[in-house]
Amino acid sequence: MKKNVRVLAGILGIFLLGGCTSKTEKKQSETKALETSETSDTVKSGSEDPSSFSSEGSAQETTKKNTDPASAAKSAFEAFLKGSTGAETSFLIEHSDDFALVDFSKDLKEEVKLSELTAFMNTHARMHDRSDITVSFCYPDFGSDGVPELLLRVGGFGYSDAQIVVRYADDKLQIKGFYESWERSSTEINSAGAYVCGGAGGAAMHISVFGYLDEQSELHNTLELTEYAAQYEQMDPRFQAFDSYYGENGTPDLVLIRVEVLGDEPFYTYTFNSDNVDEQRYTQGDIFELMEGTKLPYVPFPEAKEKIEKCKGDIFRAPPVEWVKLK
């Protein structure tokens, strides 16, 4: 089984979101973050110490803040971080059943300040291993429209945390997203809104969902990968031949992958946990013949990798966010 975990970690190193820090699982290490970021830049717009926020300024600065959407949003976010204004919570209440970490159906106010939100999360957490609440923040730009969002990371739930999206629109703050990472899953969002959520479905299985957050902070899923490093027949009964083959010949070095570009028919591919792979193994040989025998749509791994990267798009090459701890 340790070999299976290494196999899975190897293939995940190809696919997962680059430049973001992934959460280490308590007892498993199926997941690694893909270093796809093609730049070493970091987001600088979230680097201010909230204690330095000031409401003072010249009349010209005040006018600019009132007329420039980016400045208005930033000023509103700073006020929220200072605790002088609140954010609407209807999103959390309406989607409470979707969250594993916190039950937001327990009389959450329609508008809360940050301290009220974190206190509520601590009181109504569904996880039992809670500790002191911690808050970090940054200012990504979803949709690259020039107007930032406020992204909070709230920890203090053992191996779990939540990333909360706050959006400024119509002169008010709205909570528009709640994305969780916990013991057996992780969520990462980069500075342009590229999103990946991955979770283990067993000792040798991993599911990853890729997408993006647009300028309205709405999530659009675009790609789903299901990866198996053993027990292939659970993926599809027609893969039973792979289990029989490797059951007789030792621990598998093979990873089968189901690729679904959302909106299209899924296809299948396979790769190996090896540094140097002869690409002929994807178009001939015993494993290729087994794949052909399944009668499932098959794409050789080099071509499948190109399709996956094209689907993900340039947004996944944006730099990571730079978290700043709230004091």
C-alpha positions in Angstrom: 0.0 0.0 0.0 2.9 2.4 0.6 3.9 1.8 -3.0 0.3 2.7 -4.1 0.6 6.0 -2.2 3.8 6.8 -3.9 2.2 6.1 -7.3 -0.7 8.4 -6.5 1.6 11.1 -5.3 3.6 10.9 -8.5 0.7 11.4 -10.8 -0.8 14.1 -8.7 2.4 16.0 -9.0 1.5 16.3 -12.7 -2.0 17.7 -12.3 -2.5 19.7 -9.2 -2.5 23.5 -8.9 0.9 25.1 -9.0 2.3 27.6 -6.6 -0.2 27.0 -3.8 0.6 25.5 -0.5 -1.4 22.2 -0.1 -2.5 20.8 3.3 -0.6 17.8 4.7 -3.0 15.0 5.6 -2.8 13.6 9.0 -2.2 10.0 8.1 -1.9 9.9 4.3 0.2 11.6 1.7 -1.7 11.0 -1.5 -1.6 14.6 -2.7 1.2 16.9 -3.9 0.7 20.3 -5.5 1.7 20.7 -9.1 4.3 23.3 -9.6 2.7 24.7 -12.8 3.2 28.3 -12.0 5.6 29.8 -14.7 6.4 32.8 -12.6 7.9 33.4 -9.2 5.9 36.6 -8.6 3.7 36.8 -5.5 0.6 38.9 -4.9 1.7 42.1 -3.1 -1.7 43.8 -2.7 -2.5 41.9 0.5 0.7 42.8 2.4 -0.5 45.7 4.5 -0.7 45.3 8.2 -4.4 45.9 9.2 -3.2 47.9 12.2 -2.0 50.5 9.7 -5.3 51.1 8.1 -6.5 54.6 8.5 -9.7 56.5 7.6 -7.8 59.8 7.3 -6.8 61.2 3.9 -7.0 64.2 1.7 -10.2 65.3 -0.1 -8.6 64.1 -3.4 -7.9 60.7 -1.9 -11.4 60.4 -0.6 -12.9 61.4 -3.9 -10.8 58.7 -5.7 -11.9 56.1 -3.2 -15.5 57.0 -3.9 -15.2 56.9 -7.6 -12.6 54.1 -8.3 -14.1 50.6 -7.9 -10.8 49.0 -6.9 -10.1 51.7 -4.2 -13.7 51.5 -2.9 -13.5 47.7 -2.6 -10.1 47.9 -0.9 -11.4 50.5 1.6 -14.5 48.4 2.4 -12.3 45.3 2.9 -10.0 47.2 5.3 -13.0 48.3 7.3 -14.2 44.7 7.5 -10.8 43.5 8.7 -10.7 46.3 11.3 -14.1 45.2 12.6 -15.9 48.5 11.7 -18.3 47.1 9.2 -20.1 43.8 8.4 -20.7 41.5 5.4 -23.9 39.9 4.3 -24.2 36.1 5.1 -27.1 34.9 2.9 -24.7 32.7 0.9 -23.6 30.8 4.0 -27.1 30.3 5.2 -28.5 29.1 1.9 -25.6 26.7 1.3 -25.1 25.5 4.9 -25.9 21.9 4.0 -23.0 21.8 1.5 -20.4 22.5 4.2 -18.7 19.8 6.3 -16.8 22.2 8.6 -19.5 24.6 10.0 -23.3 24.5 10.4 -24.4 28.0 9.3 -28.1 27.2 9.8 -28.0 27.9 13.5 -29.4 31.5 13.7 -26.5 33.2 11.8 -27.2 36.9 11.6 -27.9 38.4 8.1 -24.8 40.6 8.5 -21.8 39.9 10.6 -18.5 41.6 11.5 -15.4 39.5 11.1 -15.2 38.8 14.9 -18.8 37.7 14.9 -18.2 35.3 12.0 -15.2 33.6 13.5 -16.9 33.3 16.9 -19.9 31.7 15.2 -17.7 29.3 13.3 -15.9 28.3 16.5 -19.3 27.7 18.3 -21.0 25.8 15.5 -18.1 23.9 14.0 -19.0 20.3 13.0 -15.4 19.2 13.7 -14.5 18.3 17.2 -10.7 19.0 17.3 -11.0 22.8 17.5 -8.2 25.2 18.7 -7.6 28.9 18.7 -9.1 30.6 15.6 -6.6 32.1 13.2 -7.3 34.4 10.3 -5.2 35.3 7.3 -6.2 37.4 4.3 -5.2 38.4 0.8 -6.6 40.3 -2.2 -6.8 38.2 -5.3 -8.4 39.5 -8.5 -11.0 37.0 -9.8 -11.6 37.4 -13.5 -8.7 39.8 -13.7 -11.1 42.8 -14.0 -8.9 45.1 -11.9 -11.3 45.0 -8.8 -10.0 42.8 -6.0 -11.8 40.4 -3.8 -11.1 39.7 -0.2 -10.1 36.1 0.5 -9.9 34.9 4.1 -8.4 31.7 5.4 -9.9 30.8 8.8 -8.1 28.0 10.7 -8.3 26.6 14.2 -10.2 23.4 13.4 -7.4 20.8 13.8 -6.3 19.8 10.3 -9.2 21.7 8.7 -9.6 25.3 7.5 -11.9 27.4 5.3 -11.3 29.9 2.6 -14.0 32.5 2.5 -14.6 34.9 -0.4 -15.9 38.4 0.4 -17.0 40.6 -2.5 -17.8 44.3 -2.7 -20.7 45.2 -4.9 -23.5 47.9 -4.8 -21.7 49.6 -1.9 -21.9 46.6 0.4 -19.9 43.5 1.3 -21.2 40.0 0.6 -19.8 36.6 1.5 -19.8 34.8 -1.8 -17.9 31.6 -1.2 -16.9 29.1 1.4 -14.2 26.5 0.4 -13.0 23.8 2.8 -9.8 21.9 3.4 -9.8 19.1 5.9 -8.1 15.9 6.8 -8.6 14.1 3.5 -9.2 17.0 1.1 -7.6 20.2 0.1 -8.8 23.4 -1.7 -6.4 25.9 -3.4 -7.3 29.2 -5.1 -4.6 31.3 -6.8 -4.4 35.1 -7.4 -6.5 35.0 -10.6 -9.2 32.7 -9.2 -8.0 29.3 -10.5 -9.5 26.7 -8.2 -8.7 23.0 -7.5 -10.3 20.8 -4.9 -8.8 17.3 -4.4 -9.8 14.5 -2.1 -8.9 10.9 -1.4 -11.6 8.4 -2.1 -9.6 5.5 -0.7 -6.1 4.3 -0.1 -5.3 4.3 -3.9 -7.9 6.7 -5.4 -8.0 10.5 -5.7 -10.5 12.8 -7.3 -9.6 16.4 -8.4 -12.0 19.0 -9.6 -10.6 22.1 -11.4 -12.3 25.3 -12.2 -12.2 29.1 -11.8 -13.9 31.9 -9.9 -15.2 34.7 -12.2 -15.4 38.4 -11.5 -18.8 37.8 -9.8 -17.0 35.3 -7.5 -19.1 32.5 -9.0 -17.4 29.1 -9.3 -17.3 27.3 -12.7 -16.0 23.7 -12.7 -14.4 22.7 -15.9 -12.5 19.5 -15.4 -12.6 16.4 -13.2 -9.9 13.7 -12.9 -10.4 10.4 -11.1 -7.1 8.6 -10.6 -6.5 5.0 -9.5 -3.3 3.4 -8.5 -4.9 0.0 -7.7 -8.3 -1.7 -7.4 -8.9 -0.6 -11.0 -12.2 -2.5 -11.3 -13.8 0.0 -8.9 -13.2 2.6 -11.6 -15.0 0.5 -14.2 -15.7 -3.3 -14.3 -13.9 -3.5 -17.6 -10.6 -2.7 -15.9 -10.7 -6.0 -14.0 -8.0 -7.4 -16.3 -5.6 -4.8 -15.0 -6.1 -6.0 -11.5 -5.6 -9.6 -12.5 -2.4 -8.7 -14.4 -0.8 -6.8 -11.6 -2.1 -9.1 -8.9 0.1 -11.8 -10.4 3.1 -9.6 -11.2 3.6 -7.5 -8.0 2.7 -4.0 -6.8 1.4 -1.8 -9.6 3.5 0.9 -11.2 0.5 1.9 -13.2 -2.0 4.8 -12.7 -5.3 4.7 -14.6 -7.0 8.1 -15.1 -10.6 9.0 -16.0 -10.6 12.5 -17.5 -13.9 14.4 -17.9 -13.8 17.8 -19.4 -17.2 18.9 -18.1 -19.7 19.1 -21.0 -17.9 16.4 -23.0 -17.8 12.7 -22.9 -15.1 11.3 -20.5 -12.0 9.5 -21.8 -9.4 7.3 -20.2 -5.6 7.3 -20.1 -2.8 5.8 -18.1 0.7 6.7 -17.0 3.4 5.3 -14.8 5.2 6.2 -11.6 8.5 6.5 -13.4 10.9 9.3 -14.2 11.7 8.0 -17.7 8.8 6.4 -19.6 9.1 5.0 -23.1 6.2 6.7 -24.9 5.8 3.6 -27.0 4.2 2.0 -23.9 1.2 4.3 -24.5 0.6 2.9 -28.0 1.7 -0.7 -27.9 2.6 -3.5 -25.6 0.6 -5.5 -23.0 -0.8 -2.6 -21.1 -2.0 -0.9 -24.2 -3.6 -4.1 -25.4 -5.4 -4.4 -22.1 -6.7 -0.8 -22.5 -7.8 -1.5 -26.0 -9.6 -4.6 -24.8 -11.8 -2.5 -22.5 -13.4 -0.8 -25.5 -13.4 2.5 -23.6 -12.4 5.8 -25.3 -8.6 6.0 -24.8 -6.2 8.9 -25.3 -2.4 8.2 -24.9 -1.0 10.0 -21.9 1.1 12.7 -23.7 -1.9 13.8 -25.7 -4.2 13.5 -22.6 -1.8 15.8 -20.7 -2.0 18.4 -23.4 -5.8 18.3 -23.4 -5.8 18.7 -19.6 -3.5 21.6 -19.6 -5.4 23.3 -22.4 -8.7 22.9 -20.5 -7.1 24.4 -17.3 -5.9 27.4 -19.3 -3.5 30.2 -18.5 -5.4 31.1 -15.3 -3.6 28.2 -13.5 -0.3 29.8 -14.3 -1.1 33.0 -12.4 1.0 33.5 -9.3 -0.1 32.2 -5.9 -1.8 34.4 -3.3 0.4 35.7 -0.5 -1.3 35.2 2.8 -1.0 37.9 5.5 -1.8 36.9 9.1 -4.4 39.2 10.7 -3.1 40.7 13.9 
